[in-house]
Every structure is written in C-alpha cells, then in structure tokens.
Amino acid sequence: MRVLPSGSTALLVELDDLDAVLALYAALAEQPPDGVVDIVPAARTVLLVTGPGRTSLSAVADAVRAATPRPDARAGGEVVELPVHYDGEDLEDLAGLLDLSPEELVHRHTGKEWIVAFGGFAPGFGYLTQPGGQWDVPRRSTPRTKVPPGSVALAGEFSGVYPRESPGGWQLIGRTDVAVFDLDRDPPALLRPGVGVRFVDAGSR
Amino acid sequence: MTRALTVLRAGPFTTVQDAGRPGQAALGIVRSGACDRSVYRQANRLVGNPEDFAVLEATYGGLAVRAEADLMVVTTGARCAGPFPHAAPTPLRRGTELRLGPPETGLRTYLAVRGGIDVPPVLGSRATDVLSGLGPAAVADGDVLPIGAPIEPVPGVDVAPVPDIPGGEVTVAVLPGPRADWFGDAGWTALTGQVWTVTDESNRVGLRLDGTPLERLRGGELPSEGMVRGALQVPPSGLPVLFLADHPVTGGYPVIGYVADEPIRSDVDRCGQLRPGQTLRFKAMTS
C-alpha cells in the first residue's frame, strides 16, 4: 500500500490490484475514517476526501493503514438482476474477435456473477468485474458519439451499463430496460461499488 | 405575493449554485457547487442566509432580474459595472430590476437573495453540474426562480469591505500531486518556472492552460483514479488542465500537482475567477 498526496484535502491510496482495492474499500466504506466525506475506489486506487478543516490528512493516512481489508465483503451482499436483450451492434464481431460464438459470449456474460468495482465515468455508471471471468476486450478503434441508454457493454476486464445517452468506446453486446440511474429512486444508482450483478438473457425483443 | 425572481436576461452563462453534493463521488457524482466558494458563502452571510443556501453564479456578468416581491439581495465576487452597490445587502422592491454589466476584473459574480433560490434540489443540492447534467438547467431568459423564506436574522452589515478580484497575473501555491514522479524534477521546474495562460476553452469543469508543454519521463497508461478540485492533470499534449467545481470524478491522465485549497488557503477559489487570457504562475509550496 502506498499513500500518495492529493492536495490539501485528499489522499490517494495505491494498491497492488483490483481485489485489494475492493477489500480496502469495503472496510473503509463500512467505517469511514473521521472527517472523510468521500471515498472513491478506482482500478488500483482508493481516494479519500476530507471535509474542509475537519481533520488532518496524516490522521486519515493512519486510519487507512490501520484498517483491516475485507476480501470477503462481496459475499452475502446485495445482488441486482439485470435482464438483457443480447442484440448489441458489436456482439457478432466481438464474439468473432474472442473466438466464440455469440451464444458462447452471452453464456460467459450471464454464467457468473459480476461485482461493481467502482464508478466514475458518469453518475450511476459502474465498472463491473467478473471474478474468474478473464475478459480481455479491446475498445472500439472509433468510439461512438452516441451510445443509447441501457446499453450493456464490455471493455478490458470490465462490463458496464450506460446510464444515459453518452459517447463511448466500449463494445455493445446488448441492452437492458432497467434504469441503472434513476433520480426518483433512493439510492438513485443501482450499480454501487460492492453490489453484485447477475445478467440474465431476456431473449430478443 | 409570491417570492420570486424573474430572469430578464441570463447573460453569457448563469447557473444556480450552492455547496454541492458531497459524499456521492463513489457513484460518479462530483461535488460541484459554487466555483468560488469563499465569496459564495460571504454572499449568503450578508443577507442572513445559512452559508449553504442556493445563489446565482453569473459568468462575466450580464445578468438582469426583476423582483416579484420585496426582496433583499447582494452581489459578491467579481464586481460588475452598473449602479448596483457591490457587497452591500440591498432591498430590491417588488417590480424593480437589477442589471449587472460586465465585471472589470474577475469572472464570477454571486447574487444571493435573502431566503435563497428555492428550485427543487437534485440529490440534495440545487447546483448545476455542467459535466454530468445533474441539477437544474442553466438559467435562461424568462425563468421565474422561486425564493425561499428567510430563516435567520439580517446581520445588519451595510457593506462588506472586500478587495476586488485581481486582474492580470495571479500566483497560486501548488503541492506535488500523486503522479509528480511521472514528470521528475525537470517537469516540476517547468510547471513552477513558467507563466501559463488561461485559454478560452475553460469552463466550470476546468481551466485549460497554454504554455510550454510538460514532458513525461515515462510512457504507459495510468488506470483511471479519483481526483478532487484543484488537480493539475496532464493529458498527452503536455498542457495541464486545472480542474474546478464540475471536474470528472476520476481521470486517466497523471496529476502532477494540486493547487492549494481549503483549509490551508483558498487558491482554488481564486482560480475560479480567472478569465481567458489571464496569466497564472504556480509557486511550489512545501507542506
């Protein structure tokens, strides 16, 4: 674990891998260090942001070092089921690229539970990782300027669901009718870090 | 008599702002809120509002409003041309208008109304986040903005003795960021040793700076990581972006440094007052 400076109000904790991030985030989210208002997990890091004037950064660093990571935190947590119409524009091409049939790709996507590792791209967007999934998906060489909301996509080791229309370079494999970000729901984001996700093949429309 | 403010002219760019949405960054929701927090809070204090009430943030003046009830208002931040007294709480009687000209120096002027701008909050805040689109739409000509009821006594200040926002070159303190080592000592010297110019591609998301590009010592990609306001992120062009209120929650380019922020000093707020064309220096701060 390396604690890196991030200005007057924050610290960036760098870890070896995503699993270590998830385990530390689980521990910190359950019991945030005094004075910390935001905890932001990412692929290799956890950012801790303090409220102005409320605490010293060295005290926060001490609290992080003293935290006991919780590698078990995913088990028994909330699981969201997302029905997906697997008719995405990139499904056939991507399956070919990965040496799979489209059916096999869908089977891999639905076969095992995913975990929301972190967010950050847009409100309600979650980077989902599938333990043991071993995905390695290239991004599209030309990003789309408009990806429709509800698009289910893959890139790198991650899967994601676009909360609203936005540009995007991920490979689109399907679409869900579930609103993953809804301001009229509490909490508005369905895909919060630590939440489990099960994709279900909802057939074609 | 409904307490409201009618927007006659929104000017170049006006939004509703408050203290923002802390605590939701893990969901991809940035704090947002007023770009210059210190003068925003001052505006609220001057009309007897709690410090976190919603106000109007006018960019380069140009805002014109009419009171639909007897109201009390104040402007802080960039001092706009026109007859309206600055940093002085002033009654705005029903039917009277307030017109702000362009500011002589500074960029953002805060108009606080006693009782606060009472548009519906989104996720606990009335701030417009221009990057994510959360919060109310930018203020438009013809908008009628509801004003809340006052809840605290008027402080009885006639005028706050505030200095004008500086024009010309501004120097702010900078601390090393998490990826300063990607640029080495030479990069740090290049960051702190030159004059940067604020370009006209700047907005509430950040200031895009022009100057001699910073050179990376190493290649490779950085997995996206979290950042806060004041970050100096260096994209492949080598020209830093200084992130302001509506910055992305995470970014995939290395952050070489951070402009000093509260509670040490409010240099990030001062950066929120810089206009395109203004020049900026970073002075290394040892902490």
Chai-1 contact restraints between the chains, C-beta under 6 A:
chainA,res_idxA,chainB,res_idxB,connection_type,confidence,min_distance_angstrom,max_distance_angstrom,comment,restraint_id
A,L4,B,P178,contact,1.0,0.0,6.0,A-B,restraint_1
A,P5,B,P176,contact,1.0,0.0,6.0,A-B,restraint_2
A,S6,B,P178,contact,1.0,0.0,6.0,A-B,restraint_3
A,G7,B,L175,contact,1.0,0.0,6.0,A-B,restraint_4
A,G7,B,G230,contact,1.0,0.0,6.0,A-B,restraint_5
A,G7,B,Y258,contact,1.0,0.0,6.0,A-B,restraint_6
A,G7,B,D261,contact,1.0,0.0,6.0,A-B,restraint_7
A,S8,B,A260,contact,1.0,0.0,6.0,A-B,restraint_8
A,S8,B,D261,contact,1.0,0.0,6.0,A-B,restraint_9
A,S8,B,I264,contact,1.0,0.0,6.0,A-B,restraint_10
A,T9,B,V228,contact,1.0,0.0,6.0,A-B,restraint_11
A,T9,B,D261,contact,1.0,0.0,6.0,A-B,restraint_12
A,A10,B,V228,contact,1.0,0.0,6.0,A-B,restraint_13
A,L12,B,P178,contact,1.0,0.0,6.0,A-B,restraint_14
A,V37,B,P22,contact,1.0,0.0,6.0,A-B,restraint_15
A,V37,B,G23,contact,1.0,0.0,6.0,A-B,restraint_16
A,D38,B,G23,contact,1.0,0.0,6.0,A-B,restraint_17
A,D38,B,A25,contact,1.0,0.0,6.0,A-B,restraint_18
A,V40,B,A25,contact,1.0,0.0,6.0,A-B,restraint_19
A,V40,B,A26,contact,1.0,0.0,6.0,A-B,restraint_20
A,V40,B,G226,contact,1.0,0.0,6.0,A-B,restraint_21
A,A42,B,S224,contact,1.0,0.0,6.0,A-B,restraint_22
A,A42,B,E225,contact,1.0,0.0,6.0,A-B,restraint_23
A,A42,B,G226,contact,1.0,0.0,6.0,A-B,restraint_24
A,A42,B,T250,contact,1.0,0.0,6.0,A-B,restraint_25
A,A43,B,P223,contact,1.0,0.0,6.0,A-B,restraint_26
A,R44,B,P223,contact,1.0,0.0,6.0,A-B,restraint_27
A,T45,B,E225,contact,1.0,0.0,6.0,A-B,restraint_28
A,L47,B,G226,contact,1.0,0.0,6.0,A-B,restraint_29
A,V49,B,V228,contact,1.0,0.0,6.0,A-B,restraint_30
A,P52,B,E262,contact,1.0,0.0,6.0,A-B,restraint_31
A,P52,B,P263,contact,1.0,0.0,6.0,A-B,restraint_32
A,G53,B,P263,contact,1.0,0.0,6.0,A-B,restraint_33
A,G119,B,L27,contact,1.0,0.0,6.0,A-B,restraint_34
A,G119,B,G28,contact,1.0,0.0,6.0,A-B,restraint_35
A,G120,B,G28,contact,1.0,0.0,6.0,A-B,restraint_36
A,G120,B,V249,contact,1.0,0.0,6.0,A-B,restraint_37
A,G120,B,T250,contact,1.0,0.0,6.0,A-B,restraint_38
A,A122,B,G28,contact,1.0,0.0,6.0,A-B,restraint_39
A,P123,B,G28,contact,1.0,0.0,6.0,A-B,restraint_40
A,P123,B,I29,contact,1.0,0.0,6.0,A-B,restraint_41
A,P123,B,S132,contact,1.0,0.0,6.0,A-B,restraint_42
A,F125,B,G28,contact,1.0,0.0,6.0,A-B,restraint_43
A,A189,B,L27,contact,1.0,0.0,6.0,A-B,restraint_44
A,P193,B,A26,contact,1.0,0.0,6.0,A-B,restraint_45
